[in-house]
Amino acid sequence: MLSNGSFVQVGRFEVNLISPDTKSVVLEKNFKDISSCSQGVKQTDHFGFICRDVVESGPAQYVCYVFQCASESLVDEVMLTLKQAFTTAAALQSSKNQIKLCEACPMHDLHKLCERIEGLYPPRAKLAIQKYLSELSDNEQVNIFERVQKIKPASDHEENELVILHLRQLCETKQKSHVHIGEVPQQNASGSGMTSDNSSAGRNKLDALKNKARSSLTSSLENIFSRGANRMRMRLGSMGSFDRQGDSPGDSPPGTPPSYLEEDPDAPQFRRRAHTFSHPPIKKKISFTEVSSQACKAPLHRQQSLVTELLQSSGNGEGRKRSLSGCSTDSLTLVPPRRVSWRQKIFLRVASPMNKPSASLQNVDHMDGWELLPLSPRALNRDQNPQVSPLSSEQRFGGEKGRRSPADYRALWKKAIHQQILLIRMEKENQRLEEASRDELHIRKMKLDYQEVCQCSKEVQALWDRKLSSPCRTKVQWEKEEIHSAVCQGVPKSRRGEVWLLLSQQYRLRHRLPQRQQPPETSYQDLLKQLTTQQHAILVDLGRTFPTHQYFSTQLGAGQLSLYNLLKAYSLLDTEVGYCQGISFVAGLLLLHMSEEQAFDTLKFLMYDLGIRRQYRPDMISLQIQMYQLSRLLHDYHRNLYTHLEEHEICPSLYAAPWFLTLFASQFQLGFVARIFDLLFVQGTEVIFKVALCLLSSHEGEILECDGFESIVDYLKSTIPTLTHSQMEEIITKATEMDISKQLHAYEVEYHVLQDELSDAPPPSEDSDRLDKLEKANVQLKKQNMDLLEKLQAARLKIQTLEGSVESLLSRESKMKHLIRSLEQEKASYQKTIERMRSSLPSDAMAEVEMTQLKSSTNGKAKETACKKPPSY
């Protein structure tokens, strides 16, 4: 940001100086033209750069541009940005393949055409493309025309794309065989030396410059004549040359100037002319066959052979036919036939650098004397025959010899040139006005590109037309019911801005603000000349405001610059509020329907007269009151929804704050928001509560079905804004029929009473908070105790069960011990008996007993083995 309010935009390969006032690029310099850039030494808030200024004629000049910023820190930021941009551009440039181009390259001309038509309205781009096509040959024009017509484009934009596509193919083909300026074409002949190479290079460069000048002159002449044909016929007394043509010049592309293959190195050289409508001499040679005719033996004057024959053919009335007696057929085929009107003859004679007129030109002047008479002060009457001259033959031909004097010629040419210049100026001015009107219509159509809600009928449109055309609408106060009824029926989209201005004027007639609450009396233009400290925040939010709308989507375009001017002016006007997020959406919606100054006045009305500025104050107390009022409305009229939101701890500020700060413009469709603004100008801020309540009530069932915090918030922020057209109309209808003004006033008083009570007794409020915390802790502890008691009872029951099982096990153990002792006693008695029996038996019986015991033990082991072996199947 500079001291005069302009922007310095640093791009990838260029630096642009953009003026928010004119919404245009004031200065544009490429990095390749900038030689150095530095910050001021003494004046540290200044910086500048030296760059090359390309001039059409003469050597390039170097100019130093010095800029002043708002602060030194801003200059440091600009210098750092420029340094980074230079480094990045150099890296990108070095990585690219070096493609050699010259001014005469076909692809270079096509690239310049694409740059000219970029961002233009399709009809204007079509005119530029047609101008470019006029420079091509007839065959190329016909070829492109036939290809485009085969596809049958549906619009100008589609037709432009098709023509550019075919032009690219044509230019790529030409580029393959193109010889750059300064290069020598490859020749098969081995005898060419350095001198011939230099001369060929010079001729190629001169040919390219001549062709470029001739093509630009031809296209400009054809455009001038095609636009001014009918007007010049009425103003200059045409002899019907345009009637004889049959077709308008705009019906087909104009022909190109004749081209020749051979050069004439002996032809005289001419100096270069700058900034004039001159036709450079054609240094070409026409070959004639040797015949005995006197016409062919006459010496050829420079550029006179072609022009003289064209004038003779037109003067004799042959139309498009042109014959060259004694000329070869090859030379005739190189020159396409072309019709030249008497106006073109005048221009060629004025623009061609001739030393002396030839006999053929003098004869043509005699023939065209009838056509030049209307340029004299004695013009023909409308009912007079244009072929009958009011002057005598001696006066007409300048004396007894039938010749005009040089002074007469000079006077006639001076008058003709003067009238031609005036006509060209008038044509340019008319074209500029038409383009401005077309651009304004296109911008207005682009601004109002949204779907309208509650479209009004023809009767309502007629009603608003009558109201807007009333001469006393700014002084006479109308009935409030009448205005409210008209707004409820609908507002025409095309005149919505005028209706808003009318409604604001009527509101001011009914409600006068106190003097201390009125805004400062500072004009909009004076505010634009100042600088604001909040420019960074405004610039950051420009891209976030209606990013999908075509009018605001272009970075630092007309829409964003207008929005910046409006926000900057209001931040300087209202220093208490300054700039707050949300104001940009309100200002942007106003700019879509009215001009900047009207939007600024309307924004002041919304902020001061309707009191919306209170919610943008730094303390935001008004916004807190609005959130309390919305909660109370939900509590009183939609208790289930209020309870559901409270259970999930969702307060209104979580979802309704953007609705109030941006007046629904940040999330909802433009047609719906514009309809809310219609009611806002009549009913005030009450409309915001009505619409919010209707939105929540219409989606109450779906919100109750959401069972989580995230799902509820997502539904409130994402699903509700996507309303259908019928839903929007239904909500607007409900809002117009609702009346909650008394409730809102009561809730506001209630908020202030509660606020006073809490502010007057701070210690009790602290004790009560502590008591609440203790009560909550007590409840939690009681609950924990109950849980522990239940666990304790369960543990006791388990202990009793375990104790019973232990007693049974102990008794069983004692029984088993008693049984074991009895078995041990019995075993001991059995052993004593066996020992007594052994002692009483003889030795032989004792041996048999032992053998019997061994067998019995062996059989027992075999039986056990047989039992363990698995059965076989």
Secondary structure in CASP SS format (residue, H / E / C, confidence):
PFRMAT SS
TARGET T0000
AUTHOR 0000-0000-0000
METHOD secondary structure of the structure
MODEL  1
M C 1.00
L E 1.00
S C 1.00
N C 1.00
G C 1.00
S C 1.00
F E 1.00
V E 1.00
Q E 1.00
V E 1.00
G C 1.00
R C 1.00
F C 1.00
E E 1.00
V E 1.00
N E 1.00
L E 1.00
I E 1.00
S E 1.00
P C 1.00
D C 1.00
T C 1.00
K C 1.00
S E 1.00
V E 1.00
V E 1.00
L E 1.00
E E 1.00
K E 1.00
N E 1.00
F H 1.00
K H 1.00
D H 1.00
I E 1.00
S E 1.00
S E 1.00
C E 1.00
S E 1.00
Q E 1.00
G C 1.00
V C 1.00
K C 1.00
Q C 1.00
T C 1.00
D C 1.00
H E 1.00
F E 1.00
G E 1.00
F E 1.00
I E 1.00
C E 1.00
R E 1.00
D E 1.00
V C 1.00
V C 1.00
E C 1.00
S C 1.00
G C 1.00
P C 1.00
A C 1.00
Q E 1.00
Y E 1.00
V E 1.00
C E 1.00
Y E 1.00
V E 1.00
F E 1.00
Q E 1.00
C E 1.00
A C 1.00
S C 1.00
E H 1.00
S H 1.00
L H 1.00
V H 1.00
D H 1.00
E H 1.00
V H 1.00
M H 1.00
L H 1.00
T H 1.00
L H 1.00
K H 1.00
Q H 1.00
A H 1.00
F H 1.00
T H 1.00
T H 1.00
A H 1.00
A H 1.00
A H 1.00
L H 1.00
Q H 1.00
S H 1.00
S H 1.00
K C 1.00
N C 1.00
Q C 1.00
I C 1.00
K C 1.00
L C 1.00
C C 1.00
E C 1.00
A C 1.00
C C 1.00
P H 1.00
M H 1.00
H H 1.00
D H 1.00
L H 1.00
H H 1.00
K H 1.00
L H 1.00
C H 1.00
E H 1.00
R H 1.00
I H 1.00
E C 1.00
G C 1.00
L C 1.00
Y C 1.00
P H 1.00
P H 1.00
R H 1.00
A H 1.00
K H 1.00
L H 1.00
A H 1.00
I H 1.00
Q H 1.00
K H 1.00
Y H 1.00
L H 1.00
S C 1.00
E C 1.00
L C 1.00
S C 1.00
D H 1.00
N H 1.00
E H 1.00
Q H 1.00
V H 1.00
N H 1.00
I H 1.00
F H 1.00
E H 1.00
R H 1.00
V H 1.00
Q H 1.00
K H 1.00
I H 1.00
K C 1.00
P C 1.00
A C 1.00
S C 1.00
D H 1.00
H H 1.00
E H 1.00
E H 1.00
N H 1.00
E H 1.00
L H 1.00
V H 1.00
I H 1.00
L H 1.00
H H 1.00
L H 1.00
R H 1.00
Q H 1.00
L H 1.00
C H 1.00
E H 1.00
T H 1.00
K H 1.00
Q H 1.00
K H 1.00
S C 1.00
H C 1.00
V C 1.00
H C 1.00
I C 1.00
G C 1.00
E C 1.00
V C 1.00
P C 1.00
Q C 1.00
Q C 1.00
N C 1.00
A C 1.00
S C 1.00
G C 1.00
S C 1.00
G C 1.00
M H 1.00
T H 1.00
S H 1.00
D H 1.00
N H 1.00
S H 1.00
S H 1.00
A H 1.00
G H 1.00
R H 1.00
N H 1.00
K H 1.00
L H 1.00
D H 1.00
A H 1.00
L H 1.00
K H 1.00
N H 1.00
K H 1.00
A H 1.00
R H 1.00
S H 1.00
S H 1.00
L H 1.00
T H 1.00
S H 1.00
S H 1.00
L H 1.00
E H 1.00
N H 1.00
I H 1.00
F H 1.00
S H 1.00
R H 1.00
G H 1.00
A H 1.00
N H 1.00
R H 1.00
M H 1.00
R H 1.00
M H 1.00
R H 1.00
L H 1.00
G C 1.00
S C 1.00
M C 1.00
G C 1.00
S H 1.00
F H 1.00
D H 1.00
R H 1.00
Q H 1.00
G C 1.00
D C 1.00
S C 1.00
P H 1.00
G H 1.00
D H 1.00
S C 1.00
P C 1.00
P C 1.00
G C 1.00
T C 1.00
P C 1.00
P C 1.00
S C 1.00
Y C 1.00
L C 1.00
E C 1.00
E E 1.00
D C 1.00
P C 1.00
D C 1.00
A C 1.00
P C 1.00
Q C 1.00
F C 1.00
R C 1.00
R C 1.00
R C 1.00
A C 1.00
H C 1.00
T C 1.00
F C 1.00
S C 1.00
H C 1.00
P C 1.00
P C 1.00
I C 1.00
K C 1.00
K E 1.00
K C 1.00
I C 1.00
S C 1.00
F E 1.00
T C 1.00
E C 1.00
V C 1.00
S C 1.00
S C 1.00
Q H 1.00
A H 1.00
C H 1.00
K H 1.00
A C 1.00
P C 1.00
L C 1.00
H C 1.00
R C 1.00
Q C 1.00
Q H 1.00
S H 1.00
L H 1.00
V H 1.00
T H 1.00
E H 1.00
L H 1.00
L H 1.00
Q H 1.00
S H 1.00
S H 1.00
G H 1.00
N C 1.00
G C 1.00
E C 1.00
G C 1.00
R C 1.00
K C 1.00
R C 1.00
S C 1.00
L C 1.00
S C 1.00
G C 1.00
C E 1.00
S C 1.00
T H 1.00
D H 1.00
S H 1.00
L H 1.00
T H 1.00
L H 1.00
V C 1.00
P C 1.00
P C 1.00
R C 1.00
R C 1.00
V C 1.00
S C 1.00
W H 1.00
R H 1.00
Q H 1.00
K H 1.00
I H 1.00
F H 1.00
L H 1.00
R H 1.00
V H 1.00
A H 1.00
S C 1.00
P C 1.00
M C 1.00
N C 1.00
K C 1.00
P C 1.00
S C 1.00
A H 1.00
S H 1.00
L H 1.00
Q H 1.00
N H 1.00
V H 1.00
D H 1.00
H H 1.00
M H 1.00
D C 1.00
G H 1.00
W H 1.00
E H 1.00
L H 1.00
L H 1.00
P H 1.00
L H 1.00
S C 1.00
P C 1.00
R C 1.00
A C 1.00
L C 1.00
N C 1.00
R C 1.00
D C 1.00
Q C 1.00
N C 1.00
P C 1.00
Q C 1.00
V C 1.00
S C 1.00
P C 1.00
L C 1.00
S C 1.00
S H 1.00
E H 1.00
Q H 1.00
R H 1.00
F H 1.00
G C 1.00
G C 1.00
E C 1.00
K C 1.00
G C 1.00
R C 1.00
R C 1.00
S C 1.00
P H 1.00
A H 1.00
D H 1.00
Y H 1.00
R H 1.00
A H 1.00
L H 1.00
W H 1.00
K H 1.00
K H 1.00
A H 1.00
I H 1.00
H H 1.00
Q H 1.00
Q H 1.00
I H 1.00
L H 1.00
L H 1.00
I H 1.00
R H 1.00
M H 1.00
E H 1.00
K H 1.00
E H 1.00
N H 1.00
Q H 1.00
R H 1.00
L H 1.00
E H 1.00
E H 1.00
A H 1.00
S H 1.00
R H 1.00
D H 1.00
E H 1.00
L H 1.00
H H 1.00
I H 1.00
R H 1.00
K H 1.00
M H 1.00
K H 1.00
L C 1.00
D C 1.00
Y C 1.00
Q C 1.00
E C 1.00
V C 1.00
C C 1.00
Q C 1.00
C C 1.00
S C 1.00
K H 1.00
E H 1.00
V H 1.00
Q H 1.00
A H 1.00
L H 1.00
W H 1.00
D H 1.00
R H 1.00
K H 1.00
L H 1.00
S C 1.00
S C 1.00
P C 1.00
C C 1.00
R C 1.00
T C 1.00
K C 1.00
V C 1.00
Q C 1.00
W C 1.00
E C 1.00
K H 1.00
E H 1.00
E H 1.00
I H 1.00
H H 1.00
S H 1.00
A H 1.00
V H 1.00
C H 1.00
Q H 1.00
G C 1.00
V C 1.00
P C 1.00
K H 1.00
S H 1.00
R H 1.00
R H 1.00
G H 1.00
E H 1.00
V H 1.00
W H 1.00
L H 1.00
L H 1.00
L H 1.00
S H 1.00
Q H 1.00
Q H 1.00
Y H 1.00
R H 1.00
L H 1.00
R H 1.00
H C 1.00
R C 1.00
L C 1.00
P C 1.00
Q H 1.00
R H 1.00
Q H 1.00
Q C 1.00
P C 1.00
P C 1.00
E C 1.00
T C 1.00
S C 1.00
Y H 1.00
Q H 1.00
D H 1.00
L H 1.00
L H 1.00
K C 1.00
Q C 1.00
L C 1.00
T C 1.00
T C 1.00
Q C 1.00
Q H 1.00
H H 1.00
A H 1.00
I H 1.00
L H 1.00
V H 1.00
D H 1.00
L H 1.00
G C 1.00
R C 1.00
T C 1.00
F C 1.00
P C 1.00
T C 1.00
H C 1.00
Q H 1.00
Y H 1.00
F H 1.00
S H 1.00
T C 1.00
Q C 1.00
L C 1.00
G C 1.00
A H 1.00
G H 1.00
Q H 1.00
L H 1.00
S H 1.00
L H 1.00
Y H 1.00
N H 1.00
L H 1.00
L H 1.00
K H 1.00
A H 1.00
Y H 1.00
S H 1.00
L H 1.00
L H 1.00
D C 1.00
T C 1.00
E C 1.00
V C 1.00
G C 1.00
Y C 1.00
C C 1.00
Q C 1.00
G C 1.00
I H 1.00
S H 1.00
F H 1.00
V H 1.00
A H 1.00
G H 1.00
L H 1.00
L H 1.00
L H 1.00
L C 1.00
H C 1.00
M C 1.00
S C 1.00
E H 1.00
E H 1.00
Q H 1.00
A H 1.00
F H 1.00
D H 1.00
T H 1.00
L H 1.00
K H 1.00
F H 1.00
L H 1.00
M H 1.00
Y H 1.00
D H 1.00
L C 1.00
G C 1.00
I H 1.00
R H 1.00
R H 1.00
Q H 1.00
Y H 1.00
R C 1.00
P C 1.00
D C 1.00
M C 1.00
I H 1.00
S H 1.00
L H 1.00
Q H 1.00
I H 1.00
Q H 1.00
M H 1.00
Y H 1.00
Q H 1.00
L H 1.00
S H 1.00
R H 1.00
L H 1.00
L H 1.00
H H 1.00
D H 1.00
Y H 1.00
H C 1.00
R H 1.00
N H 1.00
L H 1.00
Y H 1.00
T H 1.00
H H 1.00
L H 1.00
E H 1.00
E H 1.00
H C 1.00
E C 1.00
I C 1.00
C C 1.00
P H 1.00
S H 1.00
L H 1.00
Y C 1.00
A C 1.00
A H 1.00
P H 1.00
W H 1.00
F H 1.00
L H 1.00
T C 1.00
L C 1.00
F C 1.00
A C 1.00
S C 1.00
Q C 1.00
F C 1.00
Q C 1.00
L H 1.00
G H 1.00
F H 1.00
V H 1.00
A H 1.00
R H 1.00
I H 1.00
F H 1.00
D H 1.00
L H 1.00
L H 1.00
F H 1.00
V H 1.00
Q H 1.00
G C 1.00
T C 1.00
E H 1.00
V H 1.00
I H 1.00
F H 1.00
K H 1.00
V H 1.00
A H 1.00
L H 1.00
C H 1.00
L H 1.00
L H 1.00
S H 1.00
S H 1.00
H C 1.00
E H 1.00
G H 1.00
E H 1.00
I H 1.00
L H 1.00
E H 1.00
C C 1.00
D C 1.00
G C 1.00
F H 1.00
E H 1.00
S H 1.00
I H 1.00
V H 1.00
D H 1.00
Y H 1.00
L H 1.00
K H 1.00
S H 1.00
T H 1.00
I C 1.00
P C 1.00
T C 1.00
L C 1.00
T C 1.00
H H 1.00
S H 1.00
Q H 1.00
M H 1.00
E H 1.00
E H 1.00
I H 1.00
I H 1.00
T H 1.00
K H 1.00
A H 1.00
T H 1.00
E H 1.00
M C 1.00
D C 1.00
I C 1.00
S H 1.00
K H 1.00
Q H 1.00
L H 1.00
H H 1.00
A H 1.00
Y H 1.00
E H 1.00
V H 1.00
E H 1.00
Y H 1.00
H H 1.00
V H 1.00
L H 1.00
Q H 1.00
D H 1.00
E H 1.00
L H 1.00
S H 1.00
D H 1.00
A C 1.00
P H 1.00
P H 1.00
P H 1.00
S H 1.00
E H 1.00
D H 1.00
S H 1.00
D H 1.00
R H 1.00
L H 1.00
D H 1.00
K H 1.00
L H 1.00
E H 1.00
K H 1.00
A H 1.00
N H 1.00
V H 1.00
Q H 1.00
L H 1.00
K H 1.00
K H 1.00
Q H 1.00
N H 1.00
M H 1.00
D H 1.00
L H 1.00
L H 1.00
E H 1.00
K H 1.00
L H 1.00
Q H 1.00
A H 1.00
A H 1.00
R H 1.00
L H 1.00
K H 1.00
I H 1.00
Q H 1.00
T H 1.00
L H 1.00
E H 1.00
G H 1.00
S H 1.00
V H 1.00
E H 1.00
S H 1.00
L H 1.00
L H 1.00
S H 1.00
R H 1.00
E H 1.00
S H 1.00
K H 1.00
M H 1.00
K H 1.00
H H 1.00
L H 1.00
I H 1.00
R H 1.00
S H 1.00
L H 1.00
E H 1.00
Q H 1.00
E H 1.00
K H 1.00
A H 1.00
S H 1.00
Y H 1.00
Q H 1.00
K H 1.00
T H 1.00
I H 1.00
E H 1.00
R H 1.00
M H 1.00
R H 1.00
S H 1.00
S H 1.00
L C 1.00
P C 1.00
S H 1.00
D H 1.00
A H 1.00
M H 1.00
A H 1.00
E H 1.00
V H 1.00
E H 1.00
M H 1.00
T H 1.00
Q H 1.00
L H 1.00
K H 1.00
S H 1.00
S H 1.00
T H 1.00
N H 1.00
G H 1.00
K H 1.00
A H 1.00
K H 1.00
E H 1.00
T H 1.00
A H 1.00
C H 1.00
K H 1.00
K C 1.00
P C 1.00
P C 1.00
S C 1.00
Y C 1.00
END
